[in-house]
Amino acid sequence: MVSQPIKDELVPGKRVYLLIVASIATLFVIAACSEEVIPTQEPVEFSPTAAISVDRPDDSEKVTEPEKEAPVVDAGDAEAGQELFTLNCAACHSTGDNKVIGPGLAGVYARAGSRTSLDADAYIEQSLREPAAFLVDGFGPLMSSFDHFSDEDVQNVIAYLKTLE
């Protein structure tokens, strides 16, 4: 009878070692496959437009455009704006040319229209909603946003700022 060579059986310690190595290798493979998705662009805000309405009274196709609403032009209330300014802005902004913490606001409405492509009202509104959007030279982004202001509040503050010359 011919004897077959005896195969080396794995020692229990070697089995544990191989199992640990295989587990670590598996974890590396799993970690390499799960990448963090980093957005490269901020999401675009969706602003739908009104669709053209189709009226078909007598099975005849009649297409009409939606009625265009006149833009709401709210001049605002300068007195209410002055109250809002006093409560929310006067600690950092003067109504004259002097600097407090932020720049003085005398003539701000006249300057606002020439600082960007926005008109003065839009510039001031964006400055209230996003204070860091337009920084005046020599001033840092210290102002907090006024997201708690309603649209009417913003119009009132703008009406008040129009009076500062």
For each residue, the residues with C-beta under 8 A, 3 or more apart:
1:
2:
3:
4:
5:
6:
7:
8:
9:
10: 14 15 18
11: 14 15
12: 15 16
13: 16 17
14: 10 11 17 18
15: 10 11 12 18 19
16: 12 13 19 20
17: 13 14 20 21
18: 10 14 15 21 22
19: 15 16 22 23
20: 16 17 23 24
21: 17 18 24 25
22: 18 19 25 26
23: 19 20 26 27
24: 20 21 27 28
25: 21 22 28 29
26: 22 23 29 30
27: 23 24 30 31
28: 24 25 31 32
29: 25 26 32 33
30: 26 27 33 34
31: 27 28 34
32: 28 29
33: 29 30
34: 30 31
35:
36:
37:
38:
39: 42 43
40:
41:
42: 39
43: 39
44:
45:
46:
47:
48:
49:
50: 66
51: 66
52: 63 64 65 66
53: 64 65 66
54: 61 62 63 64
55: 62 64
56: 59 60 61 62
57: 60 62
58:
59: 56
60: 56 57
61: 54 56
62: 54 55 56 57
63: 52 54
64: 52 53 54 55
65: 52 53 68
66: 50 51 52 53
67:
68: 65
69:
70:
71:
72:
73:
74: 151 152 155
75: 155 159
76: 80 81 152 155 156 157 158 159 160
77: 80 81 155 156 159
78: 81 82 156 159 160 162 163
79: 82 83 160
80: 76 77 83 84 153 156 160
81: 76 77 78 84 85 155 156 157 158 159 160 161
82: 78 79 85 86 160
83: 79 80 86 87
84: 80 81 87 88 89 149 153 156 157 160
85: 81 82 88 89 90 93 95 157 160 161
86: 82 83 89 90
87: 83 84 90
88: 84 85 146
89: 84 85 86 92 93 105 157
90: 85 86 87 93 94 95
91: 100 101
92: 89 100 101 102 142 143
93: 85 89 90 100 101 102 103 104 105
94: 90 97 98 99 100 104 105 106
95: 85 90 104 105 106 164
96: 104 106
97: 94 104 106
98: 94 104
99: 94 102 103 104
100: 91 92 93 94 104
101: 91 92 93 142
102: 92 93 99 136 139 142 143
103: 93 99 136 139
104: 93 94 95 96 97 98 99 100
105: 89 93 94 95 108 161 164
106: 94 95 96 97 164 165
107: 110 111 164 165
108: 105 111 112 124 161 164
109: 112 113 120 124 158 161 162 164
110: 107 113 114 120 165
111: 107 108 114 115
112: 108 109 115 120 123 124 127
113: 109 110 118 119 120 123
114: 110 111
115: 111 112 123 134
116: 123 134
117:
118: 113 122 123 126
119: 113 122 123
120: 109 110 112 113 123 124 158
121: 124 125 158
122: 118 119 125 126
123: 112 113 115 116 118 119 120 126 127 134
124: 108 109 112 120 121 127 128 154 157 158 161
125: 121 122 128 129 154 158
126: 118 122 123 129 130 133 134
127: 112 123 124 130 131 133 134
128: 124 125 131 145 146 149 154 157
129: 125 126 145 146 147 149 154
130: 126 127 133 145
131: 127 128 141 143 144 145
132: 135 141 143
133: 126 127 130
134: 115 116 123 126 127
135: 132 139 140 141
136: 102 103 139
137:
138:
139: 102 103 135 136 142
140: 135
141: 131 132 135
142: 92 101 102 139
143: 92 102 131 132
144: 131
145: 128 129 130 131
146: 88 128 129 149 153 154
147: 129
148:
149: 84 128 129 146 153 154 157
150: 153 154
151: 74 154 155
152: 74 76 155 156
153: 80 84 146 149 150 156 157
154: 124 125 128 129 146 149 150 151 157 158
155: 74 75 76 77 81 151 152 158 159
156: 76 77 78 80 81 84 152 153 159 160
157: 76 81 84 85 89 124 128 149 153 154 160 161
158: 76 81 109 120 121 124 125 154 155 161 162
159: 75 76 77 78 81 155 156 162 163
160: 76 78 79 80 81 82 84 85 156 157 163 164
161: 81 85 105 108 109 124 157 158 164
162: 78 109 158 159
163: 78 159 160
164: 95 105 106 107 108 109 160 161
165: 106 107 110
